[in-house]
Amino acid sequence: MSMPVNSEIKERLNGIFNAFAGKGNELIPVLQSIQEEFGYLPGEAMKHAARFLKIPESTVFGVASFYSQFRFSPAGKHIIKVCHGTACHVANAGEITEKLETRLKIKDGETSDDGLFTLESVACVGCCSLAPLIMVDDEVYGKLDPVKAARIVSRLSRTHGEKQEQ
């Protein structure tokens, strides 16, 4: 995904900023809106947000890097979250992550070259009775082993490929 030219970014940001008063205490909602618009937080957009909110750029970057909800690069079409909470950890979530890293040829926190998948380890999904589990977008897949997790990803890859060809 290429970054839009400056004028397009400014136009899209102005649409976001129109919903806010321009006060520093709006930083998190402004960042959330920017991420919703672009799919991540482009550096240029965060600089514009700092000027709009009349706060230092370092504050904007500091807050954005503190919260795990914010990302600094585009995410894949599907976000795969591997739960590493206590129940999932004990049930070998690490092996699931390793298998998916191998299958997708990426490391935890990265996005596949085709832009289809982003792999993330998360602290807890809150479905401990289904451990170990992954969450793909908003769907939970539980009671997994590494092979079952890889099959889910393969199914999604095939489905996406078929949609592209149609």
C-alpha positions as CSV (number, residue, x, y, z in Angstrom):
1,M,0.0,0.0,0.0
2,S,1.6,3.3,-1.1
3,M,1.3,6.4,1.0
4,P,-1.0,9.1,-0.5
5,V,0.6,12.3,-1.7
6,N,0.7,15.2,0.8
7,S,-2.4,17.0,-0.5
8,E,-4.5,13.9,-0.2
9,I,-3.2,13.2,3.3
10,K,-4.1,16.8,4.4
11,E,-7.5,16.6,2.8
12,R,-8.3,13.3,4.7
13,L,-6.9,14.7,7.9
14,N,-8.9,17.9,7.7
15,G,-12.0,15.7,7.5
16,I,-10.9,14.0,10.7
17,F,-9.9,17.2,12.5
18,N,-13.3,18.8,11.7
19,A,-14.8,16.4,14.3
20,F,-12.6,17.7,17.1
21,A,-12.0,21.0,18.9
22,G,-8.2,20.8,18.6
23,K,-7.4,20.3,22.3
24,G,-4.5,18.2,23.6
25,N,-6.9,16.0,25.6
26,E,-8.3,14.7,22.3
27,L,-5.0,13.0,21.3
28,I,-6.1,9.4,21.7
29,P,-9.4,9.8,19.8
30,V,-7.6,11.8,17.1
31,L,-5.0,9.0,16.7
32,Q,-7.8,6.4,16.7
33,S,-9.6,8.3,13.9
34,I,-6.4,8.7,11.9
35,Q,-5.7,4.9,12.2
36,E,-9.2,4.1,11.2
37,E,-8.9,6.3,8.1
38,F,-5.4,5.1,7.0
39,G,-5.2,1.7,8.5
40,Y,-2.2,2.8,10.5
41,L,-0.5,6.0,11.8
42,P,1.6,7.5,9.0
43,G,4.4,9.7,10.4
44,E,3.3,12.7,8.5
45,A,-0.3,12.4,9.8
46,M,1.0,12.3,13.4
47,K,3.0,15.5,12.8
48,H,-0.2,17.2,11.5
49,A,-2.0,15.9,14.5
50,A,0.6,17.5,16.8
51,R,0.1,20.9,15.1
52,F,-3.7,20.6,15.2
53,L,-3.7,19.7,18.9
54,K,-1.0,22.3,19.7
55,I,1.2,19.7,21.5
56,P,4.8,18.5,20.8
57,E,5.3,15.8,18.2
58,S,7.3,13.9,20.8
59,T,4.1,13.6,22.9
60,V,2.1,12.3,19.9
61,F,4.7,9.7,19.0
62,G,5.2,8.8,22.7
63,V,1.5,8.1,23.3
64,A,1.1,6.3,19.9
65,S,4.1,4.0,20.7
66,F,2.9,3.4,24.3
67,Y,-0.5,1.9,23.3
68,S,-0.5,-1.4,21.5
69,Q,-3.7,-0.6,19.6
70,F,-1.7,1.8,17.4
71,R,0.4,0.6,14.5
72,F,3.0,2.4,12.4
73,S,2.8,0.4,9.2
74,P,-0.1,-0.9,7.2
75,A,-1.7,-4.1,8.6
76,G,-2.7,-7.1,6.4
77,K,-6.2,-7.7,5.2
78,H,-6.5,-10.3,7.9
79,I,-5.0,-9.8,11.4
80,I,-4.1,-13.1,13.1
81,K,-3.8,-12.7,16.9
82,V,-2.3,-15.7,18.7
83,C,-3.3,-15.7,22.3
84,H,-0.4,-16.1,24.8
85,G,-2.4,-15.7,28.0
86,T,-1.7,-18.2,30.8
87,A,-4.1,-20.9,29.6
88,C,-2.9,-20.6,26.0
89,H,0.7,-20.4,27.0
90,V,0.4,-23.6,29.0
91,A,-1.3,-25.2,26.0
92,N,1.6,-24.5,23.7
93,A,0.6,-21.2,22.0
94,G,4.3,-20.7,21.3
95,E,4.3,-23.6,18.9
96,I,1.3,-22.2,17.1
97,T,3.1,-18.8,16.7
98,E,6.2,-20.6,15.4
99,K,4.1,-22.7,12.9
100,L,2.3,-19.6,11.6
101,E,5.6,-17.7,11.3
102,T,6.9,-20.5,9.2
103,R,3.7,-20.8,7.1
104,L,3.5,-17.1,6.5
105,K,7.2,-16.5,6.2
106,I,7.0,-13.6,8.7
107,K,7.8,-12.9,12.3
108,D,5.5,-11.9,15.1
109,G,4.4,-8.3,14.5
110,E,5.0,-8.4,10.7
111,T,2.8,-8.4,7.6
112,S,3.1,-10.9,4.8
113,D,4.6,-9.7,1.5
114,D,1.3,-10.1,-0.2
115,G,-0.4,-7.8,2.4
116,L,-2.9,-10.6,3.3
117,F,-1.8,-11.4,6.9
118,T,-0.5,-9.6,9.9
119,L,0.6,-11.9,12.8
120,E,0.4,-10.6,16.4
121,S,0.9,-12.2,19.8
122,V,-1.5,-10.9,22.3
123,A,-1.7,-11.1,26.1
124,C,-5.2,-12.6,26.3
125,V,-8.3,-12.9,24.2
126,G,-10.5,-13.8,27.1
127,C,-11.6,-17.2,25.8
128,C,-9.5,-19.4,28.1
129,S,-11.8,-22.4,27.9
130,L,-10.8,-22.6,24.2
131,A,-7.1,-22.6,24.7
132,P,-5.0,-22.5,22.7
133,L,-6.6,-20.2,20.2
134,I,-6.1,-17.7,17.5
135,M,-8.4,-14.9,16.5
136,V,-8.5,-14.0,12.8
137,D,-10.1,-10.6,12.4
138,D,-13.2,-11.0,14.7
139,E,-13.5,-14.8,14.6
140,V,-12.1,-17.0,17.3
141,Y,-10.7,-20.5,16.5
142,G,-10.1,-22.6,19.6
143,K,-8.7,-25.9,20.8
144,L,-6.0,-25.7,18.2
145,D,-2.6,-27.2,17.6
146,P,0.0,-25.8,15.2
147,V,-1.3,-27.9,12.2
148,K,-4.9,-26.8,12.7
149,A,-3.9,-23.2,12.9
150,A,-1.8,-23.5,9.7
151,R,-4.9,-25.0,8.0
152,I,-7.0,-22.1,8.9
153,V,-4.5,-19.7,7.4
154,S,-4.2,-21.9,4.2
155,R,-8.0,-21.9,3.9
156,L,-8.1,-18.1,4.1
157,S,-5.3,-17.8,1.6
158,R,-7.2,-20.0,-0.9
159,T,-10.4,-18.1,-0.3
160,H,-8.7,-14.8,-0.9
161,G,-7.0,-16.2,-4.1
162,E,-10.3,-17.4,-5.5
163,K,-11.9,-14.0,-4.9
164,Q,-9.1,-12.2,-6.7
165,E,-9.4,-14.4,-9.7
166,Q,-13.2,-13.9,-10.1
